[in-house]
Amino acid sequence: MSEYYTSHIDPETNIAVISARGVVTPEGFYDAQDRLLENVDWRGDTDLLIVLEDDTSLEALSFNTLSKFGALFQSWTVRHRLGPKPLTAIVCRKTIFKLARNFWNSMNRDAWIVEVALMHSEAEAVGWIRNRREAQLASA
């Protein structure tokens, strides 16, 4: 099964959405992020929603590839996303990802330059982004 990514930006919510299918790789996600920069609605303060579709497989991701993805993601973020802590929500509906979501959400990531959360649905993810934006504005 090969990997496949789609991306679009919702200008009303200022959220960029990347949907992934198949066996995902760090390079595939990086390329999908780069394609967002070509969209006329891209702004530095655009938040990111990554949707791992039901047929997504993480079988190609090892600790080394996850580390590589983290480094690629951070370098892309530094160059192309503005603000003190850009928001990224990751949707993974598969039951098998529930443990990963719980582990991820319990990690202390205060030093990260991006605020990231894993969610079960796109509606939940968009709600989280909206709430975090409001909290960031209130604390500014």
C-alpha positions as CSV (number, residue, x, y, z in Angstrom):
1,M,0.0,0.0,0.0
2,S,1.5,3.4,-1.0
3,E,1.1,6.7,0.8
4,Y,-1.3,9.4,-0.4
5,Y,-1.7,12.9,1.0
6,T,-4.3,15.6,0.3
7,S,-4.2,19.1,1.7
8,H,-6.3,22.2,1.7
9,I,-6.7,25.4,3.8
10,D,-10.1,26.5,5.1
11,P,-9.8,30.3,4.9
12,E,-12.7,30.8,7.3
13,T,-11.1,29.0,10.2
14,N,-7.4,29.6,9.0
15,I,-6.8,25.9,9.5
16,A,-4.7,23.8,7.0
17,V,-5.8,20.2,6.7
18,I,-3.5,17.4,5.6
19,S,-5.2,14.0,5.2
20,A,-3.0,10.9,5.0
21,R,-3.7,7.4,3.7
22,G,-1.6,4.3,3.2
23,V,1.8,3.8,4.7
24,V,2.9,7.2,5.9
25,T,6.5,8.4,6.0
26,P,8.2,11.6,7.4
27,E,9.1,12.6,3.8
28,G,5.5,12.3,2.7
29,F,4.3,14.5,5.5
30,Y,7.1,17.0,4.9
31,D,6.1,17.2,1.2
32,A,2.4,17.7,2.0
33,Q,3.4,20.5,4.4
34,D,5.5,22.1,1.7
35,R,2.6,22.0,-0.7
36,L,0.6,24.1,1.7
37,L,3.0,27.0,1.1
38,E,1.8,27.1,-2.5
39,N,-1.8,27.7,-1.4
40,V,-2.9,31.4,-1.7
41,D,-4.7,31.1,1.7
42,W,-1.5,30.1,3.6
43,R,-0.5,32.6,6.3
44,G,2.2,32.2,8.9
45,D,-0.4,32.0,11.6
46,T,-2.3,29.2,9.9
47,D,-2.9,26.3,12.3
48,L,-2.5,22.7,11.2
49,L,-4.9,19.7,11.3
50,I,-3.5,16.3,10.3
51,V,-6.0,13.6,9.7
52,L,-4.8,10.0,9.7
53,E,-7.5,8.3,7.7
54,D,-8.8,4.8,8.7
55,D,-6.6,3.1,6.1
56,T,-3.5,4.8,7.3
57,S,-0.6,2.6,8.4
58,L,2.3,3.6,10.6
59,E,4.2,0.4,9.9
60,A,7.1,2.3,8.2
61,L,7.6,4.4,11.3
62,S,10.4,3.3,13.7
63,F,11.9,5.3,16.5
64,N,14.5,6.6,14.0
65,T,11.9,7.7,11.5
66,L,9.8,9.4,14.2
67,S,12.9,11.3,15.3
68,K,13.6,12.3,11.7
69,F,10.0,13.4,11.4
70,G,10.2,15.5,14.5
71,A,13.4,17.2,13.3
72,L,11.8,17.9,9.8
73,F,8.6,19.1,11.4
74,Q,10.4,21.5,13.8
75,S,12.6,22.9,11.1
76,W,9.6,23.5,8.8
77,T,7.7,25.1,11.6
78,V,10.6,27.5,12.5
79,R,10.7,28.7,8.9
80,H,7.0,28.9,8.0
81,R,4.8,29.2,11.1
82,L,4.5,32.4,13.2
83,G,3.5,33.0,16.7
84,P,4.7,31.9,20.1
85,K,3.3,28.3,19.9
86,P,1.6,27.3,16.6
87,L,-1.2,24.7,17.0
88,T,-1.3,21.3,15.4
89,A,-4.1,18.8,16.0
90,I,-3.7,15.2,14.8
91,V,-6.9,13.1,14.3
92,C,-6.6,9.4,14.5
93,R,-9.9,7.5,14.8
94,K,-8.6,4.0,14.8
95,T,-9.0,2.2,18.1
96,I,-5.4,1.0,17.9
97,F,-4.2,4.6,18.1
98,K,-6.1,5.3,21.3
99,L,-3.2,4.2,23.5
100,A,-0.8,6.3,21.4
101,R,-3.2,9.3,21.8
102,N,-3.4,8.8,25.6
103,F,0.4,8.5,25.9
104,W,1.0,11.5,23.7
105,N,-1.5,13.7,25.5
106,S,0.1,12.8,28.9
107,M,3.6,13.8,27.8
108,N,5.2,17.0,29.1
109,R,6.0,19.0,26.0
110,D,6.5,22.5,27.5
111,A,9.8,23.1,25.6
112,W,8.3,22.3,22.2
113,I,7.9,25.2,19.8
114,V,4.5,23.8,18.6
115,E,1.5,22.8,20.7
116,V,0.3,19.4,19.5
117,A,-2.7,17.3,20.5
118,L,-4.0,14.0,19.2
119,M,-7.8,13.9,18.8
120,H,-10.5,11.3,17.8
121,S,-12.4,13.5,15.3
122,E,-11.9,16.5,13.1
123,A,-14.7,18.4,15.0
124,E,-12.9,17.8,18.3
125,A,-9.6,18.9,16.7
126,V,-11.1,22.1,15.3
127,G,-12.7,22.8,18.7
128,W,-9.3,22.3,20.4
129,I,-7.6,24.7,18.0
130,R,-10.3,27.4,18.6
131,N,-10.1,27.0,22.4
132,R,-6.3,27.2,22.4
133,R,-6.3,30.3,20.2
134,E,-8.7,32.0,22.6
135,A,-6.5,31.0,25.5
136,Q,-3.4,32.3,23.7
137,L,-5.1,35.6,23.0
138,A,-6.3,35.9,26.6
139,S,-2.8,35.4,28.0
140,A,-1.1,37.7,25.5
